Amino acid sequence: MKDKKDLRGSKDYMLIISAAVGIITAVIFFVMLSRGVVNAVVTSKISDQYQDKELEVLKTDLDYHSLNVIGKLIDVSDGHVITTSNVKKYKELETYISARKKRSSDISALYDGKNNYKDDVTNDKINNLDKDLLNEKNQDVYQKLRNKLDTIQIWYEQTQDADKYISKVWNKFNDDNSSLTFKKVSMSSTYYKLIKNKSIKKQWASAVEQMRDYYSNHKNESTQVAAAKQELEELKNSPLTQKYTPAKVDIVSSLKFSSDAEDALVAAGLTGKYVLYYDSSSNNLALMTKTGNKYVAQDGYINVTSSKVSKGKYTIKRLVSAGSNDAIVTDSNSDSFGQYITNATDDDLSELDISDADNTTADFNSATPVFWFKNNSDLTSSIYFASGESIGFIYAGGSSYDNGMQISSSDLSSLKSEISTGITFYVN
């Protein structure tokens, strides 16, 4: 009986051992299966961060949440879950990401707010970051950082140029006050606006203001005198058909004109090298020249006698010195509206499908189908401008017309020698 009992106990023991082995085997299988699944997911997540794994090009937007989870899993499992191969791949990816973050951080560190660069920015630092940026293989990320670095480089270079120019003008001014000219003051003011470093801007604020004030209070009247003499010379050999009015050129009464005009032209989206600009609020007209990224009235401005030109953008079509048969097509229904015709004949007009062109109307606004210059001597020497729907003139005559702007004859002569056809005429 005892032997049977021992045999039964031994059999139960073997069953228990067998069950235990089965459970352990199942656990090991489950663990190994889970480890395999986890590593497969890790491998996939790491690969997903690359735009091109072979070329080691990371994606623009990385899955930082998944990468943080993988990093923590590697730390807590101590090599028991994540394979050595995946750990190596993760560390390599981590190195690439850290390098990208550092490049971005280094470039951002150059900025002092949104519109200035910091004092420690140097040309060498910019060049070194430029070289380091070449290690970024993702084109989108590279371009974004490249643009930020380019902005700093432009700011730095234009600030250095401004610093040198203002320093040169200021030193000469201190040596000899009479060395100050309108152009130097205007350019100094423009350069000052280009400065993108707070310390350098603060350094020159007082100097620029002092030069402005000095020039305003000690302005030289030679420009006005010369203009008046020129007008007198023009009138000496011509019949006095109108009352003489002296030249009204004043390039110094407000040195802020260039700054205000520049703001208006930028707001209007103008980008041309030259723009003829009229400020209706101050009644001033000036040829603006683009210097760097700013517009400057380098030769000052003209006081306009009278203007009936609507606000907007026009194009200078012709510097008029009209013959007796010169004409402009004024028929708004014609495809040739606004066309200037030199020595117009019936054949010329016929080719443009214009008939019955004879008229004696002096006002170009109402003359139709053409305006003849022989009908208005005020406009035979003038500046002709136009838009898609209207024509107009800058002239020195005595009569006032809609779309017309009157200036002195000396100013007209001077302006015609400075501007050219095709440039924009902007009325603000």
TORNU-231262 format. One record per residue (C-alpha): residue number from 1; residue in three letters; x, y, z. Coordinates in steps of 0.02 Angstrom, whole numbers. Layout:
> NUM Ala X Y Z $
...
REM end
This chain:
> 1 Met 0 0 0 $
> 2 Lys 140 114 44 $
> 3 Asp 226 81 -122 $
> 4 Lys 68 125 -217 $
> 5 Lys 51 285 -117 $
> 6 Asp 232 334 -151 $
> 7 Leu 209 298 -336 $
> 8 Arg 54 407 -342 $
> 9 Gly 147 548 -254 $
> 10 Ser 292 534 -372 $
> 11 Lys 173 544 -519 $
> 12 Asp 90 700 -450 $
> 13 Tyr 260 779 -423 $
> 14 Met 307 747 -603 $
> 15 Leu 146 826 -661 $
> 16 Ile 182 980 -557 $
> 17 Ile 359 990 -626 $
> 18 Ser 294 970 -802 $
> 19 Ala 164 1106 -777 $
> 20 Ala 293 1222 -702 $
> 21 Val 409 1194 -849 $
> 22 Gly 265 1230 -968 $
> 23 Ile 223 1391 -878 $
> 24 Ile 403 1447 -874 $
> 25 Thr 422 1405 -1058 $
> 26 Ala 264 1502 -1097 $
> 27 Val 325 1651 -996 $
> 28 Ile 494 1647 -1081 $
> 29 Phe 409 1632 -1250 $
> 30 Phe 294 1777 -1207 $
> 31 Val 437 1883 -1146 $
> 32 Met 541 1845 -1300 $
> 33 Leu 391 1875 -1411 $
> 34 Ser 355 2040 -1323 $
> 35 Arg 538 2089 -1334 $
> 36 Gly 535 2053 -1518 $
> 37 Val 377 2155 -1542 $
> 38 Val 447 2300 -1441 $
> 39 Asn 609 2303 -1539 $
> 40 Ala 515 2293 -1703 $
> 41 Val 415 2446 -1651 $
> 42 Val 573 2535 -1593 $
> 43 Thr 661 2496 -1757 $
> 44 Ser 511 2562 -1854 $
> 45 Lys 498 2722 -1750 $
> 46 Ile 683 2760 -1770 $
> 47 Ser 675 2730 -1958 $
> 48 Asp 522 2843 -1971 $
> 49 Gln 625 2993 -1915 $
> 50 Tyr 728 2987 -2074 $
> 51 Gln 681 3062 -2241 $
> 52 Asp 822 2961 -2316 $
> 53 Lys 907 2837 -2198 $
> 54 Glu 1049 2795 -2316 $
> 55 Leu 1097 2978 -2335 $
> 56 Glu 1061 3014 -2151 $
> 57 Val 932 3147 -2192 $
> 58 Leu 812 3178 -2048 $
> 59 Lys 632 3227 -2076 $
> 60 Thr 579 3408 -2052 $
> 61 Asp 458 3366 -1911 $
> 62 Leu 515 3232 -1789 $
> 63 Asp 409 3123 -1673 $
> 64 Tyr 486 3183 -1511 $
> 65 His 352 3097 -1403 $
> 66 Ser 394 2923 -1468 $
> 67 Leu 580 2958 -1458 $
> 68 Asn 564 3011 -1276 $
> 69 Val 472 2849 -1236 $
> 70 Ile 608 2746 -1321 $
> 71 Gly 742 2841 -1225 $
> 72 Lys 658 2806 -1057 $
> 73 Leu 633 2623 -1102 $
> 74 Ile 818 2605 -1141 $
> 75 Asp 863 2685 -974 $
> 76 Val 748 2578 -865 $
> 77 Ser 774 2411 -954 $
> 78 Asp 963 2424 -941 $
> 79 Gly 990 2326 -1102 $
> 80 His 869 2184 -1060 $
> 81 Val 728 2235 -1177 $
> 82 Ile 798 2346 -1316 $
> 83 Thr 929 2263 -1425 $
> 84 Thr 1106 2328 -1437 $
> 85 Ser 1076 2366 -1620 $
> 86 Asn 925 2475 -1582 $
> 87 Val 1016 2563 -1440 $
> 88 Lys 1155 2606 -1561 $
> 89 Lys 1030 2670 -1691 $
> 90 Tyr 943 2775 -1559 $
> 91 Lys 1105 2852 -1497 $
> 92 Glu 1154 2895 -1676 $
> 93 Leu 985 2976 -1707 $
> 94 Glu 1000 3070 -1543 $
> 95 Thr 1168 3141 -1600 $
> 96 Tyr 1093 3205 -1763 $
> 97 Ile 946 3284 -1673 $
> 98 Ser 1057 3368 -1543 $
> 99 Ala 1165 3442 -1682 $
> 100 Arg 1010 3511 -1770 $
> 101 Lys 945 3587 -1608 $
> 102 Lys 1114 3667 -1572 $
> 103 Arg 1123 3746 -1745 $
> 104 Ser 949 3818 -1723 $
> 105 Ser 989 3879 -1548 $
> 106 Asp 1154 3959 -1601 $
> 107 Ile 1070 4056 -1742 $
> 108 Ser 924 4110 -1633 $
> 109 Ala 1049 4171 -1503 $
> 110 Leu 1110 4302 -1627 $
> 111 Tyr 944 4394 -1618 $
> 112 Asp 909 4531 -1492 $
> 113 Gly 720 4531 -1505 $
> 114 Lys 637 4525 -1676 $
> 115 Asn 721 4673 -1759 $
> 116 Asn 901 4683 -1696 $
> 117 Tyr 1057 4578 -1674 $
> 118 Lys 1157 4558 -1514 $
> 119 Asp 1319 4649 -1474 $
> 120 Asp 1427 4492 -1480 $
> 121 Val 1385 4456 -1663 $
> 122 Thr 1541 4461 -1772 $
> 123 Asn 1581 4420 -1951 $
> 124 Asp 1681 4267 -1895 $
> 125 Lys 1536 4202 -1792 $
> 126 Ile 1418 4219 -1940 $
> 127 Asn 1541 4131 -2056 $
> 128 Asn 1569 3988 -1933 $
> 129 Leu 1382 3960 -1914 $
> 130 Asp 1366 3967 -2102 $
> 131 Lys 1492 3824 -2119 $
> 132 Asp 1410 3723 -1980 $
> 133 Leu 1241 3743 -2063 $
> 134 Leu 1303 3642 -2211 $
> 135 Asn 1290 3488 -2100 $
> 136 Glu 1101 3503 -2103 $
> 137 Lys 1047 3386 -2243 $
> 138 Asn 860 3419 -2236 $
> 139 Gln 826 3553 -2368 $
> 140 Asp 674 3629 -2281 $
> 141 Val 761 3644 -2112 $
> 142 Tyr 920 3707 -2195 $
> 143 Gln 826 3843 -2291 $
> 144 Lys 732 3901 -2137 $
> 145 Leu 892 3919 -2037 $
> 146 Arg 983 3990 -2188 $
> 147 Asn 853 4129 -2202 $
> 148 Lys 871 4173 -2018 $
> 149 Leu 1061 4179 -2033 $
> 150 Asp 1052 4280 -2195 $
> 151 Thr 943 4408 -2107 $
> 152 Ile 1074 4428 -1971 $
> 153 Gln 1212 4443 -2100 $
> 154 Ile 1117 4579 -2196 $
> 155 Trp 1080 4673 -2035 $
> 156 Tyr 1260 4659 -1979 $
> 157 Glu 1333 4720 -2145 $
> 158 Gln 1213 4866 -2166 $
> 159 Thr 1241 4917 -1984 $
> 160 Gln 1430 4914 -2010 $
> 161 Asp 1409 5020 -2167 $
> 162 Ala 1297 5142 -2073 $
> 163 Asp 1421 5153 -1929 $
> 164 Lys 1564 5193 -2048 $
> 165 Tyr 1465 5322 -2148 $
> 166 Ile 1392 5415 -2000 $
> 167 Ser 1561 5413 -1912 $
> 168 Lys 1644 5489 -2065 $
> 169 Val 1513 5627 -2084 $
> 170 Trp 1510 5663 -1897 $
> 171 Asn 1699 5678 -1884 $
> 172 Lys 1707 5797 -2032 $
> 173 Phe 1563 5897 -1960 $
> 174 Asn 1655 5916 -1796 $
> 175 Asp 1810 5975 -1889 $
> 176 Asp 1715 6092 -2004 $
> 177 Asn 1529 6128 -1982 $
> 178 Ser 1516 6195 -2159 $
> 179 Ser 1558 6022 -2229 $
> 180 Leu 1379 5969 -2191 $
> 181 Thr 1269 5958 -2346 $
> 182 Phe 1088 5907 -2372 $
> 183 Lys 1143 5744 -2451 $
> 184 Lys 1256 5701 -2304 $
> 185 Val 1120 5739 -2177 $
> 186 Ser 989 5645 -2278 $
> 187 Met 1103 5495 -2304 $
> 188 Ser 1152 5493 -2120 $
> 189 Ser 968 5491 -2071 $
> 190 Thr 934 5351 -2194 $
> 191 Tyr 1084 5249 -2137 $
> 192 Tyr 1030 5275 -1956 $
> 193 Lys 863 5192 -1995 $
> 194 Leu 958 5042 -2065 $
> 195 Ile 1050 5009 -1901 $
> 196 Lys 995 4844 -1825 $
> 197 Asn 1094 4845 -1663 $
> 198 Lys 1026 4935 -1510 $
> 199 Ser 1195 4988 -1442 $
> 200 Ile 1256 5062 -1607 $
> 201 Lys 1089 5147 -1635 $
> 202 Lys 1099 5226 -1462 $
> 203 Gln 1278 5278 -1497 $
> 204 Trp 1230 5381 -1651 $
> 205 Ala 1057 5445 -1601 $
> 206 Ser 1119 5610 -1530 $
> 207 Ala 1245 5642 -1670 $
> 208 Val 1117 5617 -1809 $
> 209 Glu 993 5730 -1720 $
> 210 Gln 1126 5864 -1693 $
> 211 Met 1172 5865 -1877 $
> 212 Arg 988 5878 -1926 $
> 213 Asp 960 6023 -1807 $
> 214 Tyr 1119 6113 -1859 $
> 215 Tyr 1080 6099 -2044 $
> 216 Ser 900 6156 -2018 $
> 217 Asn 959 6309 -1921 $
> 218 His 1106 6352 -2034 $
> 219 Lys 1036 6308 -2204 $
> 220 Asn 1121 6379 -2356 $
> 221 Glu 1007 6480 -2470 $
> 222 Ser 1118 6454 -2623 $
> 223 Thr 999 6328 -2698 $
> 224 Gln 852 6448 -2694 $
> 225 Val 959 6591 -2761 $
> 226 Ala 1027 6485 -2903 $
> 227 Ala 853 6428 -2951 $
> 228 Ala 788 6606 -2951 $
> 229 Lys 932 6662 -3062 $
> 230 Gln 897 6520 -3182 $
> 231 Glu 715 6570 -3195 $
> 232 Leu 761 6751 -3226 $
> 233 Glu 879 6699 -3366 $
> 234 Glu 741 6597 -3446 $
> 235 Leu 623 6746 -3439 $
> 236 Lys 747 6873 -3509 $
> 237 Asn 727 6816 -3689 $
> 238 Ser 545 6766 -3684 $
> 239 Pro 385 6869 -3683 $
> 240 Leu 314 6896 -3509 $
> 241 Thr 143 6820 -3539 $
> 242 Gln 117 6785 -3356 $
> 243 Lys 161 6864 -3191 $
> 244 Tyr 336 6819 -3135 $
> 245 Thr 345 6711 -2979 $
> 246 Pro 513 6670 -2900 $
> 247 Ala 576 6493 -2887 $
> 248 Lys 510 6400 -2737 $
> 249 Val 638 6264 -2715 $
> 250 Asp 662 6225 -2531 $
> 251 Ile 761 6069 -2495 $
> 252 Val 794 6099 -2312 $
> 253 Ser 636 6156 -2221 $
> 254 Ser 600 5977 -2166 $
> 255 Leu 735 5844 -2164 $
> 256 Lys 604 5717 -2115 $
> 257 Phe 527 5724 -2289 $
> 258 Ser 634 5579 -2352 $
> 259 Ser 587 5471 -2205 $
> 260 Asp 400 5503 -2224 $
> 261 Ala 409 5479 -2413 $
> 262 Glu 506 5317 -2393 $
> 263 Asp 373 5247 -2276 $
> 264 Ala 235 5292 -2401 $
> 265 Leu 326 5214 -2549 $
> 266 Val 360 5053 -2454 $
> 267 Ala 178 5044 -2399 $
> 268 Ala 127 5065 -2582 $
> 269 Gly 236 4917 -2629 $
> 270 Leu 351 5017 -2745 $
> 271 Thr 522 4943 -2780 $
> 272 Gly 593 5040 -2928 $
> 273 Lys 763 5126 -2920 $
> 274 Tyr 682 5297 -2950 $
> 275 Val 508 5361 -2904 $
> 276 Leu 439 5536 -2929 $
> 277 Tyr 343 5566 -2767 $
> 278 Tyr 215 5699 -2723 $
> 279 Asp 154 5723 -2545 $
> 280 Ser -13 5812 -2555 $
> 281 Ser -14 5853 -2369 $
> 282 Ser 149 5952 -2377 $
> 283 Asn 133 6001 -2561 $
> 284 Asn 309 5938 -2596 $
> 285 Leu 373 5847 -2750 $
> 286 Ala 537 5751 -2757 $
> 287 Leu 632 5623 -2858 $
> 288 Met 663 5480 -2737 $
> 289 Thr 815 5371 -2763 $
> 290 Lys 827 5197 -2688 $
> 291 Thr 988 5181 -2588 $
> 292 Gly 1009 5009 -2514 $
> 293 Asn 834 4966 -2454 $
> 294 Lys 780 5146 -2425 $
> 295 Tyr 714 5289 -2532 $
> 296 Val 802 5457 -2514 $
> 297 Ala 767 5629 -2588 $
> 298 Gln 951 5659 -2623 $
> 299 Asp 923 5825 -2713 $
> 300 Gly 789 5890 -2597 $
> 301 Tyr 610 5928 -2645 $
> 302 Ile 509 6055 -2742 $
> 303 Asn 364 6158 -2675 $
> 304 Val 216 6132 -2791 $
> 305 Thr 117 6288 -2838 $
> 306 Ser -46 6196 -2868 $
> 307 Ser -102 6017 -2894 $
> 308 Lys -263 5935 -2950 $
> 309 Val -190 5761 -2973 $
> 310 Ser -285 5621 -2888 $
> 311 Lys -194 5505 -2769 $
> 312 Gly -126 5350 -2850 $
> 313 Lys 11 5276 -2959 $
> 314 Tyr 54 5342 -3132 $
> 315 Thr 192 5317 -3260 $
> 316 Ile 299 5455 -3334 $
> 317 Lys 262 5439 -3520 $
> 318 Arg 359 5581 -3598 $
> 319 Leu 466 5733 -3563 $
> 320 Val 371 5850 -3678 $
> 321 Ser 449 5977 -3794 $
> 322 Ala 303 5978 -3914 $
> 323 Gly 294 6032 -4093 $
> 324 Ser 140 6119 -4163 $
> 325 Asn 64 5957 -4228 $
> 326 Asp 104 5843 -4081 $
> 327 Ala -48 5762 -4003 $
> 328 Ile -109 5634 -3877 $
> 329 Val -253 5513 -3905 $
> 330 Thr -390 5554 -3778 $
> 331 Asp -530 5442 -3841 $
> 332 Ser -558 5326 -3692 $
> 333 Asn -638 5196 -3805 $
> 334 Ser -484 5185 -3914 $
> 335 Asp -352 5051 -3889 $
> 336 Ser -226 5190 -3918 $
> 337 Phe -286 5297 -3772 $
> 338 Gly -142 5398 -3702 $
> 339 Gln -28 5371 -3851 $
> 340 Tyr 85 5518 -3891 $
> 341 Ile 97 5558 -4077 $
> 342 Thr 240 5665 -4141 $
> 343 Asn 193 5778 -4288 $
> 344 Ala 25 5690 -4307 $
> 345 Thr -46 5680 -4483 $
> 346 Asp -214 5621 -4548 $
> 347 Asp -131 5459 -4602 $
> 348 Asp -59 5432 -4427 $
> 349 Leu -230 5457 -4349 $
> 350 Ser -316 5350 -4479 $
> 351 Glu -202 5205 -4438 $
> 352 Leu -265 5220 -4259 $
> 353 Asp -447 5222 -4320 $
> 354 Ile -465 5405 -4268 $
> 355 Ser -563 5526 -4375 $
> 356 Asp -630 5703 -4356 $
> 357 Ala -483 5744 -4244 $
> 358 Asp -482 5932 -4272 $
> 359 Asn -527 6034 -4118 $
> 360 Thr -471 6191 -4028 $
> 361 Thr -498 6131 -3849 $
> 362 Ala -362 6190 -3730 $
> 363 Asp -412 6077 -3585 $
> 364 Phe -338 5905 -3616 $
> 365 Asn -471 5828 -3504 $
> 366 Ser -612 5874 -3622 $
> 367 Ala -521 5875 -3789 $
> 368 Thr -576 5728 -3898 $
> 369 Pro -532 5618 -3990 $
> 370 Val -358 5694 -3972 $
> 371 Phe -278 5836 -3877 $
> 372 Trp -173 5951 -3984 $
> 373 Phe -27 6038 -3899 $
> 374 Lys -47 6185 -4017 $
> 375 Asn -208 6225 -3923 $
> 376 Asn -118 6249 -3756 $
> 377 Ser 53 6331 -3751 $
> 378 Asp 65 6300 -3562 $
> 379 Leu 94 6115 -3597 $
> 380 Thr 216 6122 -3743 $
> 381 Ser 356 6107 -3614 $
> 382 Ser 295 5987 -3481 $
> 383 Ile 304 5814 -3407 $
> 384 Tyr 168 5697 -3471 $
> 385 Phe 107 5557 -3358 $
> 386 Ala -36 5433 -3371 $
> 387 Ser -124 5286 -3292 $
> 388 Gly -240 5163 -3377 $
> 389 Glu -387 5283 -3369 $
> 390 Ser -318 5460 -3364 $
> 391 Ile -181 5574 -3427 $
> 392 Gly -100 5722 -3340 $
> 393 Phe 41 5848 -3345 $
> 394 Ile 168 5931 -3233 $
> 395 Tyr 193 6104 -3307 $
> 396 Ala 234 6286 -3271 $
> 397 Gly 86 6370 -3353 $
> 398 Gly -36 6492 -3274 $
> 399 Ser -200 6398 -3300 $
> 400 Ser -256 6260 -3182 $
> 401 Tyr -324 6094 -3246 $
> 402 Asp -388 5932 -3171 $
> 403 Asn -247 5802 -3172 $
> 404 Gly -125 5946 -3184 $
> 405 Met 18 5998 -3069 $
> 406 Gln 97 6170 -3077 $
> 407 Ile 276 6209 -3028 $
> 408 Ser 395 6350 -3071 $
> 409 Ser 479 6351 -3241 $
> 410 Ser 652 6331 -3164 $
> 411 Asp 593 6182 -3063 $
> 412 Leu 515 6106 -3218 $
> 413 Ser 676 6126 -3315 $
> 414 Ser 777 6050 -3174 $
> 415 Leu 656 5906 -3149 $
> 416 Lys 653 5863 -3335 $
> 417 Ser 842 5847 -3331 $
> 418 Glu 836 5727 -3183 $
> 419 Ile 696 5605 -3223 $
> 420 Ser 668 5487 -3368 $
> 421 Thr 518 5407 -3451 $
> 422 Gly 452 5245 -3380 $
> 423 Ile 478 5285 -3196 $
> 424 Thr 333 5284 -3074 $
> 425 Phe 248 5445 -3020 $
> 426 Tyr 164 5415 -2853 $
> 427 Val 41 5538 -2776 $
> 428 Asn 6 5515 -2592 $
REM end
